[in-house]
Amino acid sequence: MEIAIVLLILAVIFISRTVRIVPQQHAWVRERLGKYHDTLTPGLNFVVPFIDKVAYKHSLKEIPLDVPSQVCITRDNTQLQVDGILYFQVTDAKLASYGSSNYLMAISQLAQTTLRSVIGKLELDKTFEERATINHSVIAAIDEAALNWGVKVLRYEIKDLTPPKEILHAMQSQITAEREKRALIAASEGRRQEQINIATGEREAAIARSEGEKQADINHAEGQAQAITIVAEATAKGIAFVAQAIERPGGLQAVQLKVAEKAVEAYSKVAQDATTTLVVPGDMSQVSTLIASAMKMTQATQVK
């Protein structure tokens, strides 16, 4: 019975040391007699007890690594507190095990030194504008060195760039002054545009008024011309009508009578005016002679 228990215990120990179950997205490095033998893949694996040993276990997932904050000096000799985060992935379990004693520390230190070198080439204002360039430079430098460590650097992101308080205050003052300058320029441009709009409106209004006055003068002139034409046409029609009336029987006698009436009426109006001195012919037959002369002119016109 005791022998059976001992055998059972030995069997359990043997199985536990023989069977290895590797989780998904993991890689285990197996050493045989202290030397690298192979890499165990996810799933069920068998090892030789007391001869094989799982020396290293690596996760193949993407790993974020917080790079410690550090002080960098820019090209214009300004101190800048920089904090970043690095994303990497183990691609070769063998190199990750034997390429570096501590690849996490190696990546972190290399990221810091590369970041100091990149920022040292830039001025303070450029560091805020060219974060993408800084990130790309850090990734390129680390990725080249990390190939020997079995690690692939995926991304590097700067979390924070903090200048000293004095520089920050000066930058805030500069930004405030720049905004005030832009506000003044915008206000002056607004006033300028307003004056341009007013002048343009006044010019267009003056043109419209002049065009209106011109059209009014044209209309008035055309109206006067039409009135003169109508009066002339009416006078011509009246004269023609009188001429036709004279040609009718008794028309000449009617004209004589009308001329005599007009002459007598003219003499009567002159006599009624107290301020007018009336000179009456001594021989009243002269009046009849005047009327006869007018009638002769009428007859001569009729003969023509």
Number of C-alpha atoms within 10 A of each C-alpha: 6 7 8 9 10 11 12 12 12 12 12 12 12 14 14 13 16 16 14 17 13 16 13 12 12 17 22 24 20 21 18 16 11 11 11 17 14 14 17 21 16 15 11 11 12 14 19 12 14 11 10 19 21 16 14 16 17 18 16 17 13 14 14 14 16 15 22 13 15 14 16 22 19 21 16 12 12 15 17 21 14 21 19 20 18 21 16 22 17 23 19 19 24 21 17 24 20 15 17 15 11 12 20 15 13 15 21 18 15 18 22 20 15 19 23 19 17 19 21 19 14 18 15 20 11 13 20 14 10 12 15 13 12 21 18 13 17 24 23 16 16 22 19 12 16 23 16 16 25 20 25 21 24 15 16 25 19 16 12 14 16 14 18 12 9 9 15 12 12 12 14 12 12 12 12 12 12 12 12 12 12 12 12 12 12 12 12 12 12 12 12 12 12 12 12 12 12 12 12 12 12 12 12 12 12 12 12 12 12 12 12 12 12 12 12 12 12 12 12 12 12 12 12 12 12 12 12 12 12 12 12 12 12 12 12 12 12 12 12 12 11 13 16 12 15 18 11 9 9 10 15 18 12 13 17 17 14 12 16 19 13 13 15 12 12 11 13 11 10 13 15 10 10 8 8 10 9 12 7 11 9 7 8 9 10 12 15 13 11 13 19 15 12 16 19 13 12 16 13 10 10 13 7 5
